[in-house]
Amino acid sequence: MNNRSQLIIRRALLVLFDIICVGVSGALALFVRFDFSIVALVDDKYLERYWAYLPVQIILTIIIFALLR
């Protein structure tokens, strides 16, 4: 592999890592918010809202990272 392809692969992996971190951090924030109780999350429908908002959150995070590169 040449340096250009290694750079592209590295950037793609970093973007994937950012997407994973954004998703996990949001889920952990909800988990902590409800005192580590999954039952409270499901009963209050917060997980449904989390999954609905997650794509928007990921796209906005990637746009902000790209603008502030």
Secondary structure, 3 states (H helix, E strand, C coil): CCHHHHHHHHHHHHHHHHHHHHHHHHHHHHHHHCCCCHHHHHHCCHHHHHHHHHHHHHHHHHHHHHHCC
